[in-house]
Structures are given as C-alpha cells and as structure tokens.
Amino acid sequence: MSEVSSSTGAGDRQSTIEPVGRRKVFIKTYGCQMNVYDSERMGDALAGDGYVVTTSVEEADLILLNTCHIREKAAEKVYSDIGRYRKFKENKAVMGQNLVIGVTGCVAQAEGKEILHRARAVDLVVGPQTYHRLPQIVARALDGERVVDTEYATEDKFEYLPKPDASQTRNRGVTAFLTIQEGCDKFCTFCVVPYTRGSEQSRSVEQIVKEAERLTDSGVREITLLGQNVNAWHGEGPDGSEWGLGELLFELARLNGLDRLRYTTSHPIDMPDDSRDSLIAAHRDLEILMPYLHLPVQSGSDRILKAMNRHHTADDYLRAIDRFRSVRSDIAISGDFIVGFPGESDADFAETLNLVRRVEYASAFSFRYSPRPGTPGAVMKNTVSLQTASDRLQELQALLNFQQHDFNKKCVGKTMDVLLEKSGKKTGQLIARSPWLQSVILNDSVDNIGDIITVEITDGGPNSLVGI
C-alpha cells in the first residue's frame, strides 16, 4: 500500500469524530490507507460497547495505536508514543480512573508478546486480522488482564464487524476507503506484509456492494477500493462464480449516488486480460472510474527486480502501462520506488531513472531501502552504503518531483470536474479533488461539500492546483 502522508516515511492520523458524553476512544493511525480504513472499523466495533471516537487524547478512556511496519524504525516510533501516553495513564490512575492502552495493526502482529514485555503501560495487543474481537478484548483488559491476540482468525472478520449506521459514516466525509482484499502471496524479499497481514483473501461481491451502498446512503460520493494487491481480488459473485476486479467495478458503477471510483494498490503481475469485463475494459468504458493508476515497480533494473522477487521485468511493467494508456490516454500513473536495495549498482539505478523518464509519473512514493527483520532482504549481503542510497534517493526524488510539477502545470488552462471535499485553511476556501487525485484550491466558492463542479485551472504548483 502507498503511504497516506508523504513519500519520505509513514504518516499518522487521528480519527475525527468528536465525542458526546460516553466512553471515549482515541485512535492514532500510522501508515497506509488500509490502516485508515481499519481504524474506522475499530471505532465501529467499539461503538456497540458505548465508545465514541475522540480527537482529544486527554479525554480518552481507551487509546489504540493502529500501527504500520513497512517503514524503517516503525516499532521504535510506536514505543516512543507509548512512552508519552503512559503519562496520561499514570495521571488517570492518580485520579482513580482507568486508561487502557492498546497496540493494533502490523507492529502488533510482528512484535506480539514482546510489546507487553517492553512496555508495561500496554494492556492489549491485537493483530490486523482480529480487530473485530476488540470489544471482548477491551473488556478483558478492563478486568486487569493483559491480552495478546495475534492469531489469524478462522472466521471472516468482515462478517463479524458491526455495520455502522448512517450517522457514523456521514461524519467521515464525502470520500471513503473500502477494503476488498487483504494479505499478500507475492513474498517480495523486502516486504513484511505476507507475515503481518497473511495470505491473500478476497471479500465477496455481496459484502462489498452492501458496504458501498451504506456509504453512498450516508452521502459518500467517491469510494476507493483497497487491497495490498487490489487487482488480485477474486471474490465470489452472486451466482457463486469467481469475479475479477473489472467485473466488480462494473457492478459498483451501477450504484445510485456513487459518482467516482478508484482503487489501490495494484501489482504488475496481476494485470488482467483484455476481456469484456476486465480492468482494462473498465478504464475504457466506465466514466465513473477515475483516470488514475497506482502501479508500484520498485526498480527499473531486471537484476534488482529478480533479487526483490517481484516476478516481473521492467518491460512487463512498461507494457502494462501502455495497455492502460491505449484505452485511456489521459490516465495518470503513480508508482513506488526503493533505492539502495542490496546489490544495486550505479547501472541498476540508472535503469530506474530511465524507466521513470519513459513513464512520466504524475506522482510517486520513493524510499531508501531499510531492512525489515524476518524478511529475506534483511540477511542479504552486498549492501549499499547509506550515503550512496541517500544520494540516489535525492536524485530520484528530484526527477519525480519535476515530473509531478510538470504534470500539474500541464493542467493550467484546462476545465475539469472536481469533487468538493473539505474547507480550506482560509475563510471561503474549499479543497477539491481532481480526477487525477490532485488537490484543487478554490477561493470564494459558494458550493457545498460533496458537490461536483466544473472549474478552470489557473495555476499548477508542485503539489496542488488552483481553480476558479
């Protein structure tokens, strides 16, 4: 999955539903879009036990850290945050009150009981496959038990999660994430996802459509389908047959009230054929499907791609891009890159730069390689020096930033439909979203959040557009 915050590391977000009077849970979210989705569903799971989500850690009766293990020193950041929250727990205890602290997500899955050993303030540790059990686990923690639940659930967590009512969903805005696929069977040598999220699992069409209907009924206009390998989704259709992502997009496109569809993150080896209901056909035929594709490549060198166990070549990747552009010439391409992987030479890095020039990205995430414990990459020899990797990252990011700014500048003078998402920092300012996922700043707008309006782009900066 791509990062929520920036191309240089994992971000964190706090949930934004303000509490009114009941027990309060503060959820801090690190990392990718799937964790944002998971945090919302954790809040849903706890709502039945009287919890409301708060943005104020000082008011919280329960603190949950929904963690990400993709980036370097992810666990250390979590332990640092636990240290800060421990003081709130101690202050509550002095007043005779109880504050439960829990670690969830991928660091929880990877570290397990070790978290309880290292951080005495932590009361519960829950992996990403078992957060539907949170109400029962929190109840045990309130009884004084320190709980670890990181076993892969045999039951379908999505069937056990409560369905949020319209008021809960409405507070989340006019755009929403919807997880349709979890886990990974690819076993890239740099990646911990197969170990923290498990094998690839796909939700059924019925589950997905019902959740999408609840979102649109509450005012959501744009849905982004999520998966570690979203284009590997193969869910059970209404007739019991196996559907692919293209068929699912065609089905969702028929929902009343839904105006935009997106999906992320795809893998190059899961590109579909060109059949009538394929992903390629969906981009050709569905106006509701936004012209944007996030397709990580990681390296432009076949030698490094093989060492990464990516199962595709640079040419495979480029041919996939060409297929999408052949049916949607205006499609924007986004990608992920890792530089400084063990054994990467100057020539290998040069091939990455050549691929970037060939594709011309609208946006991208790029990182210096950092070994993840327990992965094959962590024990590889012939490591690249920190200085060399940092220099390469700087050069790559300069090229990617230039391409992103150039893509934005080419939008100047165009008219486009944008979705009004939220208020801006200044009075009368609104932030909208373009079809190509850019932020569009609008001033003196009298339109309402959730409207889709046509604007003319007057300026294109490095990270956003300005429209009138």
Stockholm file with secondary structure:
# STOCKHOLM 1.0

chainA/1-468         MSEVSSSTGAGDRQSTIEPVGRRKVFIKTYGCQMNVYDSERMGDALAGDGYVVTTSVEEADLILLNTCHIREKAAEKVYSDIGRYRKFKENKAVMGQNLVIGVTGCVAQAEGKEILHRARAVDLVVGPQTYHRLPQIVARALDGERVVDTEYATEDKFEYLPKPDASQTRNRGVTAFLTIQEGCDKFCTFCVVPYTRGSEQSRSVEQIVKEAERLTDSGVREITLLGQNVNAWHGEGPDGSEWGLGELLFELARLNGLDRLRYTTSHPIDMPDDSRDSLIAAHRDLEILMPYLHLPVQSGSDRILKAMNRHHTADDYLRAIDRFRSVRSDIAISGDFIVGFPGESDADFAETLNLVRRVEYASAFSFRYSPRPGTPGAVMKNTVSLQTASDRLQELQALLNFQQHDFNKKCVGKTMDVLLEKSGKKTGQLIARSPWLQSVILNDSVDNIGDIITVEITDGGPNSLVGI
#=GR chainA/1-468 SS CCBSSBTTBCCEEECCCCCCSSEEEEEEEESBHHHHHHHHHHHHHHHTTTEEECSCGGGCSEEEEEECCSSTTHHHHHHHHHHHHHHHHHHHHHTTCCCEEEEEEHHHHHHTHHHHHHCTTCCEEECTTCGGGHHHHHHHHHTTCCEEECSCCSSCHHHHSCCCCHHHHHTTCSEEEEEEEECCSCCCTTCCHHHHTCSCEECCHHHHHHHHHHHHHTTCCEEEEEETTGGGCCCBCTTSCBCCHHHHHHHHTTCTTCCEEEEECCCGGGCCCSCTTSHHHHHHHCTTBCSEEECCCBCSCHHHHHHTTCSCCHHHHHHHHHHHHHHCTTCEEEEEEEESCTTCCHHHHHHHHHHHHHHCCSEEEEEECCCCTTSGGGGCSSCCCHHHHHHHHHHHHHHHHHHHHHHHHTTTTCEEEEEEEEECSSTTCEEEECTTSCEEEESSCCCCTTCEEEEEEEEECSSEEEEC
#=GC SS_cons         CCBSSBTTBCCEEECCCCCCSSEEEEEEEESBHHHHHHHHHHHHHHHTTTEEECSCGGGCSEEEEEECCSSTTHHHHHHHHHHHHHHHHHHHHHTTCCCEEEEEEHHHHHHTHHHHHHCTTCCEEECTTCGGGHHHHHHHHHTTCCEEECSCCSSCHHHHSCCCCHHHHHTTCSEEEEEEEECCSCCCTTCCHHHHTCSCEECCHHHHHHHHHHHHHTTCCEEEEEETTGGGCCCBCTTSCBCCHHHHHHHHTTCTTCCEEEEECCCGGGCCCSCTTSHHHHHHHCTTBCSEEECCCBCSCHHHHHHTTCSCCHHHHHHHHHHHHHHCTTCEEEEEEEESCTTCCHHHHHHHHHHHHHHCCSEEEEEECCCCTTSGGGGCSSCCCHHHHHHHHHHHHHHHHHHHHHHHHTTTTCEEEEEEEEECSSTTCEEEECTTSCEEEESSCCCCTTCEEEEEEEEECSSEEEEC
//
